[in-house]
């Protein structure tokens, strides 16, 4: 069992690669009437890595391309069902964890990839773990950030008052839109409004839901988020609430219970010490149960992918893996 403490320096590149445009884009038809936006960048014959964005419902961003050396990696980004440039927008019909796992396999097969690295943070880490447990032979390694195991204690921490002890003013804003007699279950209370008949009300509550998470994601916040544009917030919040209301369609504790499926798959876990969205106990528990993993705790970081320490360590991991691939070639 390997563990790294706080990381302040490494003999690898630690800054993002320059911005670049995709080398290929496509709209991929999948089951249930959904169409996924999929893009590729880097070398066409490079080492493949698929990027799983957070949320659920967050969508991929151009910055996600910049973690990978375009002269070495073939990076594949896609918007999961209902969000970003995938359609139908904000739809939760035929949109479950099991559908997303099938979608990842559909993308892999369509692109003719045998095995790839899986890179994901927050919900993307959840999905990466579940995909790897379902299809271990297809995974070269997992690169995870801000681990979320889709458990009741994690959801209670964030939506039923745990983190409110650190952010009482933000909690007051989040709960203030809900009548007191409904505040014992904030996920259910918001669900009633996010899926109500009034579209303007949907957007209002969607922006409040998205702002609650956004404002707690970074260790240093440079201004209060409004939750983003109405259309982005509506897709993000409806899909995320839909998944959390259904506990991800997995059994309580399933990921740790089935960690044996990851045997032989190397894992690199990058975790902010002050992550208020996904507390470090999740990453620690996963690392303790998974002998092939490394845990890299970033002392001065929270949850967000954009945190400087998180960014630097993830880039360093991908640089290290270039050497691993060269050694194994």
N, C-alpha and C positions, 0 to 999 in steps of 0.2 A: 504494500500500500504506500503510494507516494504522496507526499504533501509538500507544498511550498508555502512559506510564510508570506509576509508582506513583500511585494516586489517593487523595488525602486530602480533597478537597472538590469540590463540584460545585453549580451553581446549580439543582439539581433536588431534589425530595423524595428522601430517602435512608432513610426508615424504613418499616417494613411498614405496610400498611393494617390497620385493626382486624379482629379475627376475624369471620367471617360464615358462615352456613349456605349450602349449595347452594340455588339456585333451582329446580333440576330434577335428578332422578336416574333412571337406567334400567339395566336388565340387558339387554345387547345380545348376541344370539346371533351367534356367528361360526363359522368352519369348525372341523372336528375335534372337535366336541362341547364346545367352550368357550363360556362366557358371561362377558362383561366387565361389570364395574361401571364406569359412566360418569356423571359429574356435570358440571353447569354452574353458573356463578355470574356475577354482574355483570349487565350490560345484555343483554337478549335481542337487541337490534339493535346491540350493540357490536362493536368490532373483535375478531375471533376470534383466540385464541391457545390452542394445545394444549400441555399440559405432559406431558413424558415423564420419568417417575421413573427412578431409578438401580437398581443391582443388577448384573445383572437379578434381579428377584424382590423388590425393596424395597417396592413399593406406594406409592400417593400418600398424602399427609397433609394435614390441614386447613390447616397453615401455608402450603402451596403456593398456596392461594387468595390469600394476603395480599400477593403481589408485584404485583398488578394492580389499578389503579383501577377499582372496580366501576361508576363512572359513565362509564367509557370503554370498558373491555374486556369481552368475553364469554369467560371462561376455561373451558376444558374440561380436566378431569382424568380419568384412568382408571387402573385397576389392570390391568397387563399380565397375560397368561395365567398362571394358576396361583397368583397372589399377591394379597394384600389381600382384597378382597371378591369377586374373580373366582373362578369355579369351573370345573372341579374344583380344589380347593385342593392346592397343592404338586405339581401334575401336570406332568410333562415330556413327556407324549405330545402329539404335534402341537404342539410348542412350540419354534419356531425363530425366528431373526431374520426370515426371509422371511414367516413367519406374522404377526409383529408389524407388519411394514410393511403387509401386507394389512389388518390390523386398523385401523391408523390411517386408511387410505383408507375402510374400511367406516364408521368413525365419522364422518368428514368427509361422506361421501355421505348417511348417515342423518340428519345434522343440517342438511343443505342448505347447507353452507358451500362457497364457491368457492375462496377462497385464505385462508390463515391464517399467523400467526406460529407458529414451533415453538420451544419453550423446554425445554431439557433439560440435565441435568448428569451427569457421569461416564458410566455406561452410557447414560443418557438423551441425552447429547451424541452418543455413537456412533450410537444409533438415529436421532436427529434428522438427522445427516449422511447416513446411508444412505437414510433416507426422502426427503430432499431430492434426493439424487442419482437416486433412482428416479422421483420425481414433482416435478421442479423447477417446473413450471407452477403447482403448488398452494401454493407457499411464498412468503410475503411477505418473510420474513427469518428468520434463525436466531439465537437467543440461547443461548449455550453456556457451561457452567461446568465446570471440572475436566476438560479434554478427555482422552478415552480413545479410541484408534484401533484397538483390538483387534488388537495386534501381539504377536508372540512376545517381543520385548524387554520390552514392558510387563508381560506376564504373568510373565516370568522375574524382573523387578525385584521384583514383589510376592510371588510364590509360590515362587521358587527362590533366595532368599537375598540379593538386592540390597539391599532396604530393611532387612534384618537388621543391616547395619552401623550403622544409626542407632537401631534398636530391638532390641538383642540379647536383652533380658529378655522382651519380648513374643514374639519369634521362638522363644525357648526354650519358652514356654508352648504356642505353636502347633504346633511340631514334636514336643514332648515326648510327645504322645499317639500318635505314629507310630513303629514300629520303625525303627531306624537304616538298615536295608537298603532301606527304601522312601522315605527322605527326599530322594532325588535328584529325585523328581517328586511334589511335595506335592498337586497337583491330582488326580493319579491315585490317590494314597494315600487322600485324603479321599473320593474318589468311591466307592471300594470300600465304605466305611463308611456314607456317606450313602445308598447305595442297597442296603444289605444287608438281610437278612431281619428283624433285630432292631430294632423301632421305637425302643426305649429307647436303643440304640446310635446310631441315626440322629439322635435329638435331642441326645445328648451331643456328637457330633462336629459337628452343625449349630451348636450354641451356640458351640463353640470356633472354628469357621470364621467365624461372624458377628462374634464378639468381636475376632478378629484385625484385621478391617477397621475395625470401629467404634473401636477404641482408637487407631488411627493417623490417623483422619479429621480431627480437630481439632487446631489448633496448640496450644491450651491445653486439656488434658483435666482434668476435675474428678472423676475417679474411674474405675476400671477397669470396663468393660462386661462383663456376663456373657453377652452375645449376645442378650439379649431373651427373651421368652417362648418356650417350647418350640415352639409351633405357628408363630409368626412365623419363628423361626430355621430351622425345618425347611424351610419354603417358600423362604425367602430363599437358604439355603445349597444346597439341592438344585438350584434353578433356576440360580443363579449358576454352580455347578460344572458343570452340564449345558452351559451356554453356553460356558464357558471350555474344557471338555474338547473341544468341537467347534470351537474358535476362531471362534465366532460364525457359522459356516457362510459365511465370506467368505474370499477369497484373502488371503494375506499381503501387506500394504501396499495393499490394495484402495482404501481411502478416499482416500489421497493420490494414488494412480494415477488415480482418476476425479474428482479435484477440479475438473476442467474443467466437469463437469456443474453446478457451483454458480455459473458465470459469471452475473453480474448479480443474484445474490441477496446482499443485505447480511448480513454476519455480525458478531456482537458476542461476543467471546470473553473471559470473565472467568476469570482463573487465579490461584490462590494461589501465591505465590512458594515457599512451603515445603510444597507438596502432596506428601505422602509416598505417597499411593495412586496418583495419576496425575501423575508428574513434569512440570514445565513444558515439557520438550523436545517433548512431544506437541502442546501448544498452539502453541508457537513454530513447529514444522514445518508445522502446518496453516496458520497465518497467513502464513508465507513462500510457501506454494504457492497461496494464495487471495487475489488482489488486492482483492477486495471485502470483506475482513474487517478488523476492528479488534481488536487484542489489548490487553486492560487487565489488567496485572499488579498484584495486590494484595500489597504487600510483607509485611504482617504477617498472613498468612492461610495456612491449610492447604487441606484438600480440602472440608470439609463445607459444605453449603448454608447452615447456621446460623452460620457464621463471620461476625462483625459486618461486616468489610470486604467479604466476598463478598455478603452480604445487601444492604448499602447500594448497591453498584455495580449489582447486578441490578435493584433498584428504580429507580435512576437511569436505567438503559438503557430500561426500560419507560416512564419519564416522557419521555425524549427522543423515543421513538417516537411518543408522542402528538402531539408537534409535527410530526414527519415526516408523519404521517397528515393533520394539519390543513393542512399546506402543500400536500400532494398532492391534497387534496379538490377 
